[in-house]
Amino acid sequence: MHLVIMPPDAQTVTMLLLSNVIPLESRENWQLALDPDWPLIWRNYQLARSPSGAVTWRLSEQARGHYRQRINRLITGRGGVPALGQRPYQLPPETARLQVLRLAEHLCHYPGFSGIRSDVFALAQHSTRVWKSTHSDEPYPFWPTMPYARFARPQTAPLASLNQEENNYETEVLAT
């Protein structure tokens, strides 16, 4: 059994208790975090299995859809119904390229887990396809490569030392 403490979100801290065996006489409701019909979603991430079977985080279905729609709007136009005989409004190619590259830079700041990296790579491919179909005579924007995050051993600590750290932090805050 492992306890994972996620980074704080405003005033709350999310803790995940990971186990492959449900404790006897458990009062909690347990959920299989890798169930594809009911995935564990935290912020923009969902826990999933990679094609190789490893457990990884990836962008949630909602986040992937949002970014695909955003790419489509940046490249093809802002939407709306064009007048009869007119093409829909499109940003000038240079402005669209800069906006797509800004979005790509934003996505490069996501954690470098294999699932998220593959999602960002798929978004880059989608961007290239949409760009080539609408701006065939313009060079498409080259997305930056996501930095690779090396695996690091998880940090572990006895609960007593974590409680002591919390007490020390509260004393420092009260002293200032």
ChimeraX attribute file (.defattr): number of C-alpha atoms within 10 A of each C-alpha:
attribute: neighborCount
match mode: 1-to-1
recipient: residues
	/A:1	8
	/A:2	10
	/A:3	11
	/A:4	13
	/A:5	11
	/A:6	12
	/A:7	10
	/A:8	10
	/A:9	9
	/A:10	6
	/A:11	5
	/A:12	9
	/A:13	10
	/A:14	11
	/A:15	12
	/A:16	10
	/A:17	10
	/A:18	13
	/A:19	12
	/A:20	8
	/A:21	7
	/A:22	13
	/A:23	10
	/A:24	6
	/A:25	6
	/A:26	8
	/A:27	7
	/A:28	8
	/A:29	6
	/A:30	11
	/A:31	11
	/A:32	12
	/A:33	15
	/A:34	15
	/A:35	12
	/A:36	12
	/A:37	7
	/A:38	10
	/A:39	16
	/A:40	17
	/A:41	16
	/A:42	13
	/A:43	9
	/A:44	14
	/A:45	22
	/A:46	22
	/A:47	20
	/A:48	22
	/A:49	16
	/A:50	14
	/A:51	8
	/A:52	6
	/A:53	8
	/A:54	10
	/A:55	15
	/A:56	16
	/A:57	22
	/A:58	27
	/A:59	23
	/A:60	21
	/A:61	12
	/A:62	11
	/A:63	15
	/A:64	18
	/A:65	13
	/A:66	12
	/A:67	16
	/A:68	17
	/A:69	11
	/A:70	16
	/A:71	24
	/A:72	18
	/A:73	16
	/A:74	23
	/A:75	25
	/A:76	20
	/A:77	16
	/A:78	14
	/A:79	12
	/A:80	8
	/A:81	10
	/A:82	10
	/A:83	8
	/A:84	6
	/A:85	6
	/A:86	8
	/A:87	10
	/A:88	14
	/A:89	13
	/A:90	16
	/A:91	16
	/A:92	10
	/A:93	18
	/A:94	11
	/A:95	13
	/A:96	20
	/A:97	20
	/A:98	13
	/A:99	17
	/A:100	25
	/A:101	17
	/A:102	13
	/A:103	16
	/A:104	24
	/A:105	15
	/A:106	10
	/A:107	20
	/A:108	18
	/A:109	10
	/A:110	17
	/A:111	17
	/A:112	19
	/A:113	17
	/A:114	17
	/A:115	23
	/A:116	22
	/A:117	22
	/A:118	15
	/A:119	17
	/A:120	24
	/A:121	18
	/A:122	14
	/A:123	20
	/A:124	22
	/A:125	13
	/A:126	15
	/A:127	23
	/A:128	18
	/A:129	14
	/A:130	17
	/A:131	25
	/A:132	15
	/A:133	11
	/A:134	13
	/A:135	14
	/A:136	11
	/A:137	9
	/A:138	12
	/A:139	12
	/A:140	17
	/A:141	18
	/A:142	13
	/A:143	21
	/A:144	13
	/A:145	13
	/A:146	18
	/A:147	12
	/A:148	11
	/A:149	10
	/A:150	8
	/A:151	8
	/A:152	6
	/A:153	6
	/A:154	7
	/A:155	6
	/A:156	10
	/A:157	8
	/A:158	7
	/A:159	9
	/A:160	9
	/A:161	10
	/A:162	12
	/A:163	11
	/A:164	11
	/A:165	12
	/A:166	12
	/A:167	12
	/A:168	12
	/A:169	12
	/A:170	11
	/A:171	11
	/A:172	10
	/A:173	9
	/A:174	8
	/A:175	7
	/A:176	5
